[in-house]
Amino acid sequence: MRILLDTNVLCRLAERGHPHHGVAESAVTKLRNEQHELCLVPQVLYEYWVVVTRPIAENGLGMPLPDAVEAIDFCLDQFTLLRDERGIFSLWRELVRQHEVKGKSAHDARLVAAMKRHGLEHLLTFNVADFQRYEGIELLDALAIATT
């Protein structure tokens, strides 16, 4: 099965000192060992870049730009990158209207729209609650996956 990785999973993989670093590694390794195809969409990489290059004092990882470039390259080598598609916008628009999405939650709605456009039904995340309003997707809690 194909599984979309949420940005928070990539960020935990990058942040070795974070309490969920090992959890993220275990969840990804377990899913890979079970022969699942782990996928990304460009939005996840954009969001990842924002977090890893933002200064630590501003709730980022403070990663130097050359390291961030290497980290993106690593992600592209390790995971399947699905294209941004024109149809994602209309799906996103429908989702934000249907679910009355406001503010930063619109980013989550766009991930769901990308999932629907690419026929993905599974999302690996640390933030299950953020996606529970959306039908037609199965949420995989990274913590639960890593510990089962």
C-alpha positions in Angstrom: 0.0 0.0 0.0 1.1 3.6 -0.6 1.3 5.8 2.5 1.8 9.6 2.5 4.3 10.9 5.2 3.2 14.0 7.0 5.7 16.8 7.4 6.0 16.1 11.2 7.3 12.6 10.5 10.2 14.0 8.3 10.9 16.7 10.9 11.2 14.1 13.7 13.5 12.1 11.5 15.7 15.2 11.1 15.8 16.2 14.7 17.9 13.6 16.4 17.4 15.0 19.9 13.6 15.0 19.8 11.8 12.5 21.9 10.0 11.2 18.8 13.0 10.8 16.6 13.3 7.1 17.4 9.6 6.7 17.0 9.7 8.2 13.6 12.6 6.0 12.6 10.9 2.9 13.9 7.6 3.7 12.2 9.2 4.3 8.8 11.4 1.2 9.1 8.5 -1.0 10.1 6.3 0.2 7.2 9.2 -0.2 4.8 9.9 -3.7 6.0 6.2 -4.5 5.4 6.8 -3.4 1.8 4.7 -0.3 1.9 5.6 2.5 -0.6 6.2 5.7 1.4 5.3 8.8 -0.5 5.7 12.6 -0.3 4.0 15.4 -2.1 5.9 18.7 -2.7 3.9 20.5 0.0 5.5 18.2 2.6 9.0 19.2 1.4 8.1 22.9 1.4 6.8 22.7 4.9 9.9 20.6 6.0 12.2 23.2 4.5 10.5 26.0 6.5 10.9 24.1 9.8 14.4 22.8 9.3 15.8 26.1 8.1 14.0 28.3 10.6 16.1 29.5 13.6 15.9 27.4 16.8 14.8 30.5 18.7 11.7 30.7 16.4 10.7 27.0 16.9 12.8 25.7 14.0 15.7 23.3 13.7 18.3 25.9 12.6 19.7 23.7 10.0 22.3 25.3 7.7 21.2 25.6 4.1 23.7 23.1 2.7 22.5 20.6 5.2 18.9 21.3 4.4 19.6 20.8 0.7 21.2 17.4 1.6 18.2 16.5 3.7 15.8 17.2 0.9 18.0 15.1 -1.5 17.9 12.3 1.1 14.1 12.5 1.2 13.9 12.4 -2.6 16.2 9.3 -2.6 14.3 7.5 0.1 10.6 8.2 -0.7 8.4 8.4 -3.8 7.7 12.0 -4.7 4.2 12.5 -6.2 3.6 15.5 -8.4 1.6 18.5 -7.7 -1.4 18.2 -9.9 -3.8 20.8 -11.2 -6.8 18.9 -9.7 -5.5 19.3 -6.1 -6.8 22.9 -5.9 -10.4 22.1 -6.7 -10.3 19.2 -4.2 -8.8 21.5 -1.6 -11.4 24.1 -2.3 -14.2 21.6 -1.8 -12.7 20.3 1.4 -12.2 23.7 3.0 -15.8 24.6 2.2 -17.3 21.3 3.3 -15.4 21.2 6.6 -15.4 25.0 7.3 -11.6 24.9 7.5 -9.9 28.1 8.8 -6.4 29.2 9.3 -3.4 26.9 9.4 -5.7 23.8 9.1 -5.9 24.7 5.4 -2.5 23.1 5.0 -3.8 19.8 6.3 -6.8 20.1 3.9 -4.4 20.5 1.0 -2.5 17.3 2.1 -5.8 15.5 2.1 -6.7 16.9 -1.3 -3.3 15.7 -2.7 -4.0 12.3 -1.2 -7.4 12.1 -2.9 -5.9 13.3 -6.2 -3.3 10.6 -6.1 -5.6 7.8 -4.8 -3.8 7.6 -1.4 -5.9 6.4 1.5 -3.2 6.3 4.3 -1.3 9.1 6.1 1.5 8.5 8.6 1.4 11.4 11.1 2.0 12.4 14.7 -1.1 14.6 14.6 -4.0 12.2 14.0 -6.5 14.7 15.5 -5.7 17.3 12.9 -7.0 15.0 10.1 -10.0 13.2 11.8 -12.6 15.4 10.1 -11.8 14.0 6.7 -13.5 11.0 5.3 -11.9 8.4 3.1 -8.5 8.4 4.6 -7.0 6.1 7.2 -4.7 7.8 9.8 -1.7 5.9 10.9 -0.4 7.2 14.2 3.4 7.1 14.1 3.6 6.3 17.8 1.2 3.4 17.5 2.9 2.0 14.4 6.4 2.2 16.0 5.2 0.4 19.2 3.2 -2.5 17.6 
